[in-house]
Amino acid sequence: MAGRERVGAMWIRKSQKGTKYISIQIGDKRYVAFMNSNKSTTKSPDWIVYEQDQQNQPVKKQEGEKPTIEISEDEL
């Protein structure tokens, strides 16, 4: 689109276990997004996004914070 700067890209993927997810790259940062399997209201997000480290592993959450979806190395 004219006048807009591209800042990143997204790819629809499927894990070895068949889970659909989106791989996202914005600048030098990488993210992975999974459908929210715990969606309970219309205000709940449709997708949950996790930051990845340089080895393509999700960044660990802070103590006491639990991710909605567990991601294993096999899923990426």
C-alpha positions in Angstrom: 0.0 0.0 0.0 1.3 3.4 -0.9 2.5 5.5 2.0 2.8 2.7 4.5 6.0 1.1 5.8 6.2 -2.6 6.2 7.1 -3.5 9.7 6.7 -7.3 9.8 5.2 -10.4 8.5 3.0 -13.3 9.6 2.8 -17.0 8.5 0.1 -19.5 9.2 1.7 -22.8 10.3 0.7 -26.2 11.6 2.7 -28.0 14.3 3.7 -31.7 14.1 0.7 -32.4 16.4 -1.7 -30.6 14.1 -2.1 -27.3 16.1 -2.6 -24.3 13.9 -0.6 -21.2 14.9 0.7 -18.0 13.5 4.5 -17.2 13.3 5.1 -13.5 13.5 8.2 -11.4 12.9 8.3 -7.7 13.6 11.7 -6.1 13.1 14.2 -8.5 14.8 11.6 -9.7 17.3 9.7 -13.0 16.8 6.4 -14.1 18.2 4.0 -17.0 18.0 0.2 -16.8 18.3 -2.3 -19.6 19.2 -6.0 -19.5 19.1 -7.4 -18.9 22.6 -8.9 -22.3 23.7 -10.1 -20.7 26.9 -12.3 -18.0 25.3 -15.3 -17.5 27.6 -16.8 -14.1 26.5 -16.8 -11.9 23.4 -14.3 -9.7 25.2 -11.8 -12.5 25.6 -9.0 -12.4 23.0 -9.3 -14.7 19.9 -5.5 -15.3 19.8 -2.8 -15.3 22.5 0.6 -14.0 21.4 3.9 -15.2 23.0 7.4 -13.7 22.5 10.1 -16.1 21.3 13.8 -16.0 22.2 16.6 -16.5 19.7 16.2 -20.3 19.8 12.5 -20.0 18.8 11.4 -20.9 22.3 8.6 -19.0 24.1 10.0 -16.5 26.7 9.4 -17.7 30.2 6.5 -16.0 32.1 7.1 -14.1 35.3 6.6 -16.0 38.6 2.9 -16.5 39.3 1.8 -15.8 35.7 0.5 -18.8 33.9 0.3 -18.9 30.1 -3.1 -19.9 28.6 -1.5 -22.5 26.3 1.6 -24.6 27.0 4.0 -24.7 24.0 6.4 -27.5 23.6 9.5 -27.6 21.4 7.6 -30.2 19.3 4.9 -27.8 18.5 7.2 -25.2 16.9 
